[in-house]
C-alpha cells in the first residue's frame, strides 16, 4: 500500500515536477513550452517576411507577460479570446507590423499604441470599443484599420494624420455621421460605414478622390448626394437598404460603375431596398445604362 502511495505521489508531480498537482489548473500550451526553461523566443514563428506569434482562441482573460519581451515580433495575433484590456507594455513591441486583437472584450486601447511606429495593419473589430485613443494618430505607417462591430460613435481628430491609411472599416457601430477626420484620409480606396446611424453623406465625401469601394448600406440615408458622383474611381458603391427616393442626374459621371449589382460581392451600383420613386425601380431591372439614360433625359426636360 505504501509503495503504491509513493508511486502515486511521484506520478502527481509529473514530468514537470508540479504540472498535475491536485487543485492546480492544467498548463496552457505556451506555459507548457516555457516551464522546462526554454526561452520564450522559441515560440516565435520565423517566416520569409515576418516574425510572428499567435495565441488564438485560448480563452485568455489576460495576455501572458512574456509577450512584451519578444521585441523582434512583427505579427501578433491574440484574436478570439476574452481579453478586457491590453497593457501599456504593448508599446515595447516597436517592430510590430500586424496586430490582431479582434473578437475580444476590449473597451479601449492603451495610449502606448503610439509607440508602434511600424504598424501597418490593426484589427480591433468585434470588441466593445467605445473609443479609439487619440494616440493612434501617431501610427503614421498604418494602412489598414478594421474597427467594425464595436460601440464607436466618434473618432479622435488626430486620425486625420494617418496619411497612408488605405482601408477603413467602421461598419456596425453607432456613428450618426461620417467622422470629419475621415475626409482627410486622401489615400483611402476602401471605406465601409454600413450598419450605423447615418442620415446623410456629407459633401466632403468628394475629398476622397481615390475611393474605389464605398459601402454605406443599412443606414437611414435620405439623399444620394451629387458630390458622391465626383468620386470617379468608384468601382463598387453600396447604398442598399436606406431611405433614398431619387437619384442624381450626374450618376453617369461614375464611369467605373458598369452595372446594377445585386450580389453583395459584385462590383457596381447597389441601390436595392430603397423607397425609390417611380419609375426608378422598373429602370433598375433594365440595367445601369437604361437608368443613366433616363436620369440624363429627365435633367434636360
Secondary structure as UniProt FT lines:
FT   HELIX           2..13
FT   TURN            15..16
FT   TURN            19..20
FT   TURN            22..23
FT   HELIX           29..35
FT   HELIX           40..43
FT   STRAND          45..46
FT   STRAND          51..54
FT   HELIX           65..69
FT   TURN            71..72
FT   STRAND          75..77
FT   HELIX           88..92
FT   TURN            94..95
FT   STRAND          98..100
FT   HELIX           111..115
FT   TURN            117..118
FT   STRAND          121..123
FT   HELIX           134..138
FT   TURN            140..141
FT   STRAND          144..146
FT   HELIX           157..161
FT   TURN            163..164
FT   STRAND          167..169
FT   HELIX           180..184
FT   TURN            186..187
FT   STRAND          190..192
FT   HELIX           203..207
FT   TURN            209..210
FT   STRAND          213..215
FT   HELIX           226..230
FT   TURN            232..233
FT   STRAND          236..238
FT   HELIX           249..253
FT   TURN            255..256
FT   TURN            264..265
FT   STRAND          268..270
FT   TURN            278..279
FT   HELIX           280..286
FT   HELIX           288..299
//
